[in-house]
Amino acid sequence: MHFVLVVNPVSGKGSGLVMAREVGRRLQENGHEVLLLKTDPDPNHFKKKIKVILEETRVVCFGGDGTLHYFLNHCQTFHSVAFYGVGTANVISLEFDIPRDLNGFVDMLEAGRCFEIRPGRTQNGVSFLMMYSFGIDGYVLANASQTLKNRLGKAAFFFPALKAFLKYDYPTINITPDGGDQTLTGSFVMASRIKRYGGAFMASPEADPGSGLFQVTIFHGSGFWKTIRFFLRLIRGRAANSSDVTSLHCSRLHLEKTSTGYCQLDGDLHTPEITDLEVSTDTISLIIP
């Protein structure tokens, strides 16, 4: 088999590159063709690099969840893709129980069993495997230093999160599901393709990445204590319908900000305006145990 290893060289304080080289060595010893490519902050330069990836190529991404997101939005021609997480949250690794042990990981690559994921997609064609959200988590990401994230991991979010809970002014967004007549307003909305959020937290227990539906959670409240209670329920998978929360399933969402706010895709701040989301009919073959 032919493998291309795509690695973010700064993820995990450089451990992603170390892991990629070791996996590449083991694959070569087993008789496979291996090429290692580093991600590039210049998308045009990266697109030139990945022209070597063909329809029969198995791709392995090493880095944070954003590395996989970056790759999938710049390359559409490949056989299947695997992920080895060395980032801050590594939600995809946890969601699909990807082996951390390199022997188990290489065995998984060679077995080549795939799960067909239907990604979410924005109105301008940006794909995401995990979730979109608008609200306080986007504000935290906007105030977190990428340099500190690379050095400290999750600890880099402590002070931005504290600032958010003390100073956030709760801008709102209008949400219209499936082109219907019902429009809901929330200070936080999350449209999930997978169950986990922010790491191992089972925030969307009914989400199915192989289905054609988002699990959508909308928080209508504001204020320090209501937000704390909501997020405690959310990370425990108990943010069900209540006076402050609406939970629903839909295949499409129309979004309209009523004031300035922040959103994120797959755990990274997303600054272009997002007005519409849908579950794609195309699938991505993710190599899993």
Helices and strands as residue ranges (DSSP letters): E 2-7, G 11-14, H 15-29, E 33-38, H 43-49, G 50-52, E 58-63, H 65-72, E 80-85, H 91-95, H 102-111, E 114-117, E 120-122, E 127-128, E 131-134, H 136-142, H 146-152, G 153-157, H 158-167, E 173-177, E 184-186, E 188-192, E 196-197, E 201-202, E 214-219, H 224-235, E 245-250, E 252-257, E 263-265, E 268-270, E 276-279, E 284-287
